[in-house]
Amino acid sequence: MWLYRTLQLARPLRHLWPIGGAGPVPLPREGGALLASTHASFLDPFFIGAVAPRPIRFLMTESWYRRSRLSRILFDGCGVIATATLTPAATIAAVVRSLAAGDLVCVFPEGLISDDGRIRRFRHGIGWMAAVSGVPVYPCALDGNHRSLPRDRRWPRFVPVEVRWGRPLRFPGGPRPRPDPREVHRFVERLADEICRLAGRPEDLASARPKREVADLGPAIEDALREVPGRSATARELPASRTERE
């Protein structure tokens, strides 16, 4: 993730763009963990990365990842995880493997960038990732990101941006290779509620909660994980994060 480390050299210039972070506990400096964040700007990975204590891996659609050779070089430098849109189980398995390697992975549960700053409906993928891996999920909300660079604007405004995160949530009884889809739904619903609270947007609760229909991806995720020899897929094999040890 050479590009991320190169960008850290620019941290002394952060006073030119006021980007801050706040939460009741520090983000983990080691060990696998998930961030689940709101998404209202193309610059959200930059804003989150600016306050994170270590490199973060972000998900990106495969079509964007493969747009050009240069884009692949840059995205590889940022450590992105290319997502297979038509095979969600493969994407979830890729994230679980990354978590098992001790990575910090950020997921935007809404999927697409919000065009008006409101929090959109959450998808269930983050619930499956939390269940199968067993790692903590830190709810996260950004403020000021949509004012800085909404989807219909080419150049950003240098307005203050705040990254807020809450206390981590864990999937009950995780890691669970075959969780009940209804439990996955309840976990994502709880996560959506917490993120709306962090964002100060209680009016978005109804629109953010996931659909009740949940496809059972457990068997497909297991098959996808078996395709990689020697993988470590669960949190039982992971070092605890520093925050959890303290």
Contacts in CASP RR format, 6 or more apart in sequence:
PFRMAT RR
TARGET T0000
AUTHOR 0000-0000-0000
METHOD contacts of the structure
MODEL  1
MWLYRTLQLARPLRHLWPIGGAGPVPLPREGGALLASTHASFLDPFFIGA
VAPRPIRFLMTESWYRRSRLSRILFDGCGVIATATLTPAATIAAVVRSLA
AGDLVCVFPEGLISDDGRIRRFRHGIGWMAAVSGVPVYPCALDGNHRSLP
RDRRWPRFVPVEVRWGRPLRFPGGPRPRPDPREVHRFVERLADEICRLAG
RPEDLASARPKREVADLGPAIEDALREVPGRSATARELPASRTERE
1 55 0 8 1.000
1 57 0 8 1.000
1 77 0 8 1.000
1 78 0 8 1.000
1 79 0 8 1.000
2 77 0 8 1.000
3 74 0 8 1.000
3 77 0 8 1.000
3 78 0 8 1.000
4 49 0 8 1.000
4 55 0 8 1.000
4 56 0 8 1.000
4 77 0 8 1.000
4 78 0 8 1.000
4 79 0 8 1.000
5 55 0 8 1.000
11 50 0 8 1.000
14 50 0 8 1.000
16 158 0 8 1.000
17 158 0 8 1.000
17 161 0 8 1.000
18 160 0 8 1.000
18 161 0 8 1.000
19 47 0 8 1.000
19 50 0 8 1.000
19 51 0 8 1.000
19 160 0 8 1.000
19 161 0 8 1.000
19 162 0 8 1.000
19 163 0 8 1.000
20 50 0 8 1.000
20 51 0 8 1.000
20 160 0 8 1.000
20 161 0 8 1.000
20 162 0 8 1.000
20 163 0 8 1.000
21 51 0 8 1.000
21 162 0 8 1.000
21 163 0 8 1.000
21 164 0 8 1.000
21 165 0 8 1.000
22 162 0 8 1.000
22 163 0 8 1.000
22 164 0 8 1.000
22 165 0 8 1.000
23 164 0 8 1.000
23 165 0 8 1.000
23 166 0 8 1.000
24 166 0 8 1.000
24 167 0 8 1.000
25 166 0 8 1.000
25 167 0 8 1.000
25 168 0 8 1.000
25 243 0 8 1.000
26 53 0 8 1.000
26 242 0 8 1.000
26 243 0 8 1.000
27 33 0 8 1.000
27 35 0 8 1.000
27 52 0 8 1.000
27 53 0 8 1.000
27 104 0 8 1.000
27 138 0 8 1.000
27 165 0 8 1.000
27 243 0 8 1.000
28 53 0 8 1.000
28 104 0 8 1.000
28 136 0 8 1.000
28 241 0 8 1.000
28 242 0 8 1.000
28 243 0 8 1.000
28 244 0 8 1.000
29 53 0 8 1.000
29 54 0 8 1.000
29 241 0 8 1.000
29 242 0 8 1.000
29 243 0 8 1.000
30 54 0 8 1.000
30 102 0 8 1.000
30 239 0 8 1.000
30 241 0 8 1.000
30 242 0 8 1.000
31 102 0 8 1.000
31 103 0 8 1.000
31 104 0 8 1.000
31 135 0 8 1.000
31 238 0 8 1.000
31 239 0 8 1.000
31 240 0 8 1.000
31 241 0 8 1.000
32 99 0 8 1.000
32 100 0 8 1.000
32 101 0 8 1.000
32 102 0 8 1.000
32 103 0 8 1.000
32 104 0 8 1.000
32 105 0 8 1.000
32 133 0 8 1.000
32 135 0 8 1.000
32 235 0 8 1.000
32 238 0 8 1.000
32 239 0 8 1.000
32 241 0 8 1.000
33 99 0 8 1.000
33 104 0 8 1.000
33 105 0 8 1.000
33 135 0 8 1.000
33 136 0 8 1.000
33 137 0 8 1.000
33 138 0 8 1.000
33 168 0 8 1.000
33 241 0 8 1.000
34 95 0 8 1.000
34 99 0 8 1.000
34 104 0 8 1.000
34 105 0 8 1.000
34 106 0 8 1.000
34 107 0 8 1.000
34 126 0 8 1.000
34 129 0 8 1.000
34 130 0 8 1.000
34 133 0 8 1.000
34 135 0 8 1.000
34 136 0 8 1.000
34 137 0 8 1.000
34 138 0 8 1.000
35 48 0 8 1.000
35 56 0 8 1.000
35 104 0 8 1.000
35 105 0 8 1.000
35 106 0 8 1.000
35 107 0 8 1.000
35 137 0 8 1.000
35 138 0 8 1.000
35 140 0 8 1.000
35 165 0 8 1.000
36 106 0 8 1.000
36 107 0 8 1.000
36 108 0 8 1.000
36 109 0 8 1.000
36 126 0 8 1.000
36 137 0 8 1.000
36 138 0 8 1.000
36 139 0 8 1.000
36 140 0 8 1.000
36 191 0 8 1.000
36 195 0 8 1.000
37 44 0 8 1.000
37 48 0 8 1.000
37 106 0 8 1.000
37 107 0 8 1.000
37 108 0 8 1.000
37 140 0 8 1.000
37 141 0 8 1.000
37 142 0 8 1.000
37 195 0 8 1.000
38 44 0 8 1.000
38 108 0 8 1.000
38 110 0 8 1.000
38 114 0 8 1.000
38 119 0 8 1.000
38 140 0 8 1.000
38 141 0 8 1.000
38 142 0 8 1.000
38 145 0 8 1.000
38 195 0 8 1.000
38 199 0 8 1.000
39 108 0 8 1.000
39 110 0 8 1.000
39 111 0 8 1.000
39 112 0 8 1.000
39 113 0 8 1.000
39 114 0 8 1.000
40 113 0 8 1.000
40 114 0 8 1.000
40 117 0 8 1.000
40 142 0 8 1.000
40 145 0 8 1.000
40 146 0 8 1.000
40 150 0 8 1.000
41 47 0 8 1.000
41 113 0 8 1.000
41 142 0 8 1.000
41 145 0 8 1.000
41 146 0 8 1.000
41 148 0 8 1.000
41 149 0 8 1.000
41 150 0 8 1.000
41 151 0 8 1.000
42 113 0 8 1.000
42 149 0 8 1.000
42 151 0 8 1.000
43 145 0 8 1.000
43 148 0 8 1.000
43 149 0 8 1.000
43 156 0 8 1.000
44 108 0 8 1.000
44 113 0 8 1.000
44 142 0 8 1.000
44 145 0 8 1.000
45 56 0 8 1.000
45 58 0 8 1.000
45 78 0 8 1.000
45 106 0 8 1.000
47 142 0 8 1.000
47 145 0 8 1.000
47 161 0 8 1.000
47 163 0 8 1.000
48 56 0 8 1.000
48 106 0 8 1.000
48 140 0 8 1.000
48 142 0 8 1.000
48 163 0 8 1.000
49 56 0 8 1.000
50 163 0 8 1.000
51 163 0 8 1.000
52 104 0 8 1.000
54 104 0 8 1.000
55 79 0 8 1.000
55 104 0 8 1.000
56 104 0 8 1.000
56 105 0 8 1.000
56 106 0 8 1.000
57 79 0 8 1.000
57 80 0 8 1.000
57 81 0 8 1.000
57 98 0 8 1.000
57 103 0 8 1.000
57 104 0 8 1.000
57 105 0 8 1.000
57 106 0 8 1.000
58 78 0 8 1.000
58 79 0 8 1.000
58 80 0 8 1.000
58 81 0 8 1.000
58 105 0 8 1.000
58 106 0 8 1.000
59 80 0 8 1.000
59 81 0 8 1.000
59 83 0 8 1.000
59 91 0 8 1.000
59 95 0 8 1.000
59 105 0 8 1.000
59 106 0 8 1.000
59 107 0 8 1.000
59 108 0 8 1.000
60 75 0 8 1.000
60 80 0 8 1.000
60 81 0 8 1.000
60 82 0 8 1.000
60 83 0 8 1.000
61 82 0 8 1.000
61 83 0 8 1.000
61 85 0 8 1.000
62 82 0 8 1.000
62 83 0 8 1.000
62 84 0 8 1.000
62 85 0 8 1.000
63 85 0 8 1.000
64 71 0 8 1.000
64 75 0 8 1.000
65 71 0 8 1.000
65 72 0 8 1.000
65 75 0 8 1.000
65 80 0 8 1.000
65 82 0 8 1.000
66 72 0 8 1.000
66 82 0 8 1.000
75 82 0 8 1.000
81 91 0 8 1.000
81 94 0 8 1.000
81 95 0 8 1.000
81 98 0 8 1.000
81 105 0 8 1.000
83 91 0 8 1.000
83 94 0 8 1.000
84 90 0 8 1.000
84 91 0 8 1.000
87 224 0 8 1.000
88 125 0 8 1.000
88 217 0 8 1.000
89 217 0 8 1.000
89 218 0 8 1.000
89 220 0 8 1.000
89 221 0 8 1.000
89 223 0 8 1.000
89 224 0 8 1.000
90 224 0 8 1.000
92 125 0 8 1.000
92 128 0 8 1.000
92 129 0 8 1.000
92 132 0 8 1.000
92 217 0 8 1.000
92 221 0 8 1.000
92 224 0 8 1.000
93 221 0 8 1.000
93 224 0 8 1.000
93 225 0 8 1.000
93 227 0 8 1.000
93 228 0 8 1.000
95 105 0 8 1.000
95 107 0 8 1.000
95 129 0 8 1.000
95 133 0 8 1.000
96 129 0 8 1.000
96 132 0 8 1.000
96 133 0 8 1.000
96 221 0 8 1.000
96 225 0 8 1.000
96 233 0 8 1.000
97 225 0 8 1.000
97 228 0 8 1.000
97 231 0 8 1.000
97 232 0 8 1.000
97 233 0 8 1.000
98 105 0 8 1.000
99 105 0 8 1.000
99 129 0 8 1.000
99 133 0 8 1.000
99 135 0 8 1.000
99 235 0 8 1.000
99 238 0 8 1.000
100 133 0 8 1.000
100 231 0 8 1.000
100 232 0 8 1.000
100 233 0 8 1.000
100 234 0 8 1.000
100 237 0 8 1.000
100 238 0 8 1.000
101 232 0 8 1.000
102 238 0 8 1.000
102 239 0 8 1.000
105 129 0 8 1.000
106 140 0 8 1.000
107 125 0 8 1.000
107 126 0 8 1.000
107 129 0 8 1.000
109 122 0 8 1.000
109 123 0 8 1.000
109 125 0 8 1.000
109 126 0 8 1.000
109 188 0 8 1.000
109 191 0 8 1.000
109 192 0 8 1.000
109 195 0 8 1.000
110 119 0 8 1.000
110 120 0 8 1.000
110 121 0 8 1.000
110 122 0 8 1.000
110 123 0 8 1.000
110 208 0 8 1.000
111 120 0 8 1.000
111 123 0 8 1.000
112 120 0 8 1.000
113 151 0 8 1.000
114 120 0 8 1.000
114 146 0 8 1.000
115 150 0 8 1.000
115 151 0 8 1.000
115 152 0 8 1.000
116 146 0 8 1.000
117 146 0 8 1.000
117 150 0 8 1.000
118 201 0 8 1.000
118 204 0 8 1.000
118 207 0 8 1.000
119 192 0 8 1.000
119 195 0 8 1.000
119 196 0 8 1.000
119 199 0 8 1.000
119 201 0 8 1.000
119 204 0 8 1.000
119 207 0 8 1.000
119 208 0 8 1.000
120 207 0 8 1.000
120 208 0 8 1.000
121 207 0 8 1.000
121 208 0 8 1.000
121 209 0 8 1.000
121 210 0 8 1.000
121 211 0 8 1.000
122 188 0 8 1.000
122 189 0 8 1.000
122 191 0 8 1.000
122 192 0 8 1.000
122 208 0 8 1.000
122 209 0 8 1.000
122 210 0 8 1.000
123 188 0 8 1.000
123 210 0 8 1.000
124 181 0 8 1.000
124 184 0 8 1.000
124 185 0 8 1.000
124 188 0 8 1.000
124 210 0 8 1.000
124 214 0 8 1.000
124 215 0 8 1.000
125 184 0 8 1.000
125 188 0 8 1.000
125 217 0 8 1.000
126 137 0 8 1.000
126 188 0 8 1.000
126 191 0 8 1.000
127 137 0 8 1.000
127 171 0 8 1.000
127 184 0 8 1.000
127 187 0 8 1.000
127 188 0 8 1.000
127 191 0 8 1.000
128 179 0 8 1.000
128 184 0 8 1.000
128 217 0 8 1.000
128 218 0 8 1.000
128 221 0 8 1.000
130 137 0 8 1.000
130 169 0 8 1.000
130 170 0 8 1.000
130 171 0 8 1.000
130 187 0 8 1.000
131 171 0 8 1.000
131 174 0 8 1.000
131 175 0 8 1.000
131 176 0 8 1.000
131 179 0 8 1.000
131 183 0 8 1.000
131 184 0 8 1.000
131 187 0 8 1.000
132 175 0 8 1.000
132 176 0 8 1.000
132 177 0 8 1.000
132 179 0 8 1.000
132 218 0 8 1.000
132 221 0 8 1.000
132 233 0 8 1.000
132 234 0 8 1.000
133 175 0 8 1.000
133 233 0 8 1.000
133 234 0 8 1.000
133 235 0 8 1.000
134 170 0 8 1.000
134 171 0 8 1.000
134 174 0 8 1.000
134 175 0 8 1.000
134 176 0 8 1.000
134 234 0 8 1.000
134 235 0 8 1.000
135 170 0 8 1.000
135 235 0 8 1.000
135 238 0 8 1.000
136 168 0 8 1.000
136 169 0 8 1.000
136 170 0 8 1.000
136 241 0 8 1.000
136 244 0 8 1.000
137 168 0 8 1.000
137 169 0 8 1.000
137 170 0 8 1.000
137 171 0 8 1.000
137 191 0 8 1.000
138 165 0 8 1.000
138 166 0 8 1.000
138 167 0 8 1.000
138 168 0 8 1.000
139 165 0 8 1.000
139 166 0 8 1.000
139 169 0 8 1.000
139 191 0 8 1.000
139 194 0 8 1.000
139 195 0 8 1.000
139 198 0 8 1.000
140 163 0 8 1.000
140 164 0 8 1.000
140 165 0 8 1.000
140 166 0 8 1.000
140 195 0 8 1.000
140 198 0 8 1.000
141 163 0 8 1.000
141 164 0 8 1.000
141 165 0 8 1.000
141 195 0 8 1.000
141 198 0 8 1.000
141 199 0 8 1.000
141 200 0 8 1.000
142 161 0 8 1.000
142 162 0 8 1.000
142 163 0 8 1.000
142 164 0 8 1.000
142 199 0 8 1.000
143 161 0 8 1.000
143 162 0 8 1.000
143 164 0 8 1.000
143 199 0 8 1.000
144 159 0 8 1.000
144 160 0 8 1.000
144 161 0 8 1.000
144 162 0 8 1.000
145 161 0 8 1.000
147 157 0 8 1.000
147 159 0 8 1.000
148 156 0 8 1.000
148 157 0 8 1.000
148 158 0 8 1.000
148 159 0 8 1.000
148 161 0 8 1.000
149 155 0 8 1.000
149 156 0 8 1.000
149 157 0 8 1.000
164 198 0 8 1.000
164 199 0 8 1.000
165 198 0 8 1.000
166 194 0 8 1.000
166 198 0 8 1.000
168 243 0 8 1.000
168 244 0 8 1.000
169 187 0 8 1.000
169 190 0 8 1.000
169 191 0 8 1.000
169 194 0 8 1.000
171 179 0 8 1.000
171 183 0 8 1.000
171 187 0 8 1.000
172 183 0 8 1.000
172 187 0 8 1.000
174 235 0 8 1.000
175 233 0 8 1.000
175 234 0 8 1.000
175 235 0 8 1.000
175 236 0 8 1.000
177 218 0 8 1.000
177 221 0 8 1.000
177 222 0 8 1.000
177 233 0 8 1.000
177 234 0 8 1.000
178 218 0 8 1.000
178 219 0 8 1.000
178 222 0 8 1.000
179 218 0 8 1.000
181 214 0 8 1.000
181 215 0 8 1.000
181 216 0 8 1.000
181 217 0 8 1.000
182 214 0 8 1.000
184 214 0 8 1.000
185 210 0 8 1.000
185 212 0 8 1.000
185 214 0 8 1.000
188 210 0 8 1.000
189 209 0 8 1.000
189 210 0 8 1.000
192 205 0 8 1.000
192 208 0 8 1.000
192 209 0 8 1.000
192 210 0 8 1.000
193 205 0 8 1.000
193 208 0 8 1.000
193 209 0 8 1.000
195 208 0 8 1.000
196 202 0 8 1.000
196 204 0 8 1.000
196 205 0 8 1.000
196 208 0 8 1.000
225 231 0 8 1.000
225 233 0 8 1.000
232 238 0 8 1.000
END
